[in-house]
Amino acid sequence: MKDREPMRQVLVKRRVVVGGLLLAALGGGVATTRASPVIGKATEIRGDVRRRQAEQEDALAVGAQLFDNDHVRTQAESFATLALGADTRVLLGAETDLLIDRFIAGQGGTLELGTGRMVFDRPEGLPKVDVAVRTAFGMIGVRGTKFFCGPSKVAFAVFVEHGSVAVAAGGVTQIVAAGQGVEFKQRGDAPSAPVNWGQARIREAYASVGL
């Protein structure tokens, strides 16, 4: 019996240690979830689309969850549709890099378009949300709308289908209304005066993001 007692104590200690590790793992998982809430998911992927989280990069698949600070990049001839919250879609064209800086469903957030082109799509009639899109050409301020931004006949352009956006760069802010677009011939330019876009240019812009 005396020989068994130390063994029993060892087993108890092992159980305590294992239990402690399990609790630590569960606690770590809960902390990670609270620190990085799910803000959306990928709803359509065509071709090779990558997602980088911190130092890790992997292929982005349909149904994959999205978090703040995710970098999403589409490769050549690849497209992605991202659902942010319940009502907002972001469509990415080929060779596009997007940082989801932060996003809160129903409130808005900040996106950063590094390269490429995108369409921000939020149906009409919904409550307004405040979204800012940073680009190398300027800042786009959004309040619930559908618009395209990216190369279109010039270095960079913004077109609004419905709603309105404020495009600010070079000390100039242009309010772009439905059916209008502004453009930049090069970085450092102020946005041009808004003009109405023709159907051919609109179709070409939307086709570049897979629409």
Summary of the structure (lengths in Angstrom):
residues: 211
radius of gyration: 23.4
end to end distance: 77.4
largest distance: 92.8
contacts: 673
relative contact order: 0.10
helix: 19%
strand: 46%
